[in-house]
Amino acid sequence: MRIARSSSANDEFEINVISLIDVMLTLLMFFVMTATFEHRSLMKVALPEADTKETAAAQKALEILVDRDGRFFIGANEVINPSLATLKEAIQQEAGEDRERPVTLRADGRTPHQAVVTAMDALGQLGFARLSIATVPAKADAE
């Protein structure tokens, strides 16, 4: 006598992971969308030292950052071409027609001097007169 095998014995075991993938993608999207991205933390700048105190600016200052390699950043945007004309155009786009707006120049202490002079020259040619150069407090000498 022949006993027929059950068809359920031939069925392969299968794990459905589609719902798990959906949940993981949803969590990934949640964490990516809620994460705070700080561009300035990527740009390491060691400011030069000075003994003067910081003054409070009443108006939001336009920030120009010059990193160690002489690359320019206006706000959080990098100026790709470091020429004077390109820098002036980028400053003009960011500031608009407001030439009374204060400008803060943040340059790394090891930045080539020419990059700082180029930034100051571009600001002067555009008519900005309220320029501040950012520094950090000088360390007290141990005596």
N, C-alpha and C positions, 0 to 999 in steps of 0.2 A: 504494500500500500504506500502510496506516495502522499506525503504531507506537503502541502504547498506552503512556501515561505510567505510570510506576511510582507506586504509591500512597504510597510513602515520601517522594516529592518534595512531596506536598501536606501532609504532616505539619508542624505548626508546632513550632518549637523552644521548649522549656519548661524553665525552671530550677526545680527543687523546692527551696524555701527553708524548708520546714517543720522539717527537722532543724536548720537554722541558727538558727531562731527558738527552738527548744527549748533549744539550747545557750546562747543568749544569755539567755533567761529563767532558766535554772539558774544562770548566773554572776551575774546581777543579784540573785537571791534569796540566793546565797551572800554577796555583798558587803553586802547590806542586813542580813542576819542576823548577820554578824560585825562590823559596824561598831560602834564604841563611841560612844554618844551621851552627851554631857556637857551636862546642862541648865544647869549653872551658868555655862558659857562663854557662853551666850546672855544671861545676866543680868549686865550690866556694872555693877559696884558699885565706886565709889571710896571706900575706907574712910578715916575720919578718922585723923589722926596722933596718936601718944602716945609718951612716952619709956619706959614700963614694958615689961618683958619678958613674953613669953607664958609661961603656966604650963601644964603638961601635965595634962590631965584624965584621971582614972582611968576614968571612965565615959563612954560615948558621949553627947555633949551633943546636946540638941535644938536644931536650928538654925532660927532665924527670920530671914529676909532681908527687908529693906525697900529697894526700889529707889528710884531718883531721883524717880519719880512718886508715891511713897507707896504702891505696891502691895505686899502681903504675900505671902511665899512661906514655907511650912513644909516643910522638907525640899526636895523638888523640885516640890511641888504649890502652885499659886497659889491664894490665897484670893480668890474672885471678888468677894464683897461686902466692902468694907473696914470694915464696922461692927464695933463692939466685940463684940456678941453673936456674930456670925459668926466673928470671929477667935478668941474664946474656945472656940467649938464645934470649930473646926479644930484648935486646940492640944490640946484634950481628946481628940479622936480620935487624934491622933498620939502623945501622951504616955501615954494611958491613965490609970491611977490613981497612977503614980509621980511624986509631987511633990518628991522629993529629987533627981530627975534634974537635972543642970546644964543651963542654957539659954544658948546663945550668940546674941546679937542682932547681926546684921550689917546695918548701915544705911549707905547711901550718904552721903557727906559733904555732898551737896547735897539730901538728903531733907528735906522739911518737918518741923520739930520735932514737930508734932502727931502725925505718923505714928509716930514713935519713942515718944512718950509713950503713945499708944494701945496699942502693943505691950507696953510695960512695965506699963500699967494692967491689961491682960488677964491677963498673967502673975501680977501681984500678987493679983488677984481670985481666980485659980485656986489660989493657995497656993504658987507657985514662989518660992523664996528664993535660989537659987543662980544668979544672972544675971551673965553676962559680956558686955561690949560689945566687939566685935572692932574692932581698930584696926591700922594699919600703923606701922612704926617711923618716927619723925620724921626728916626729912632734916637732916643736919648743916649748920649755917649756914656759908657760905664767908666767912671773915674774912681 
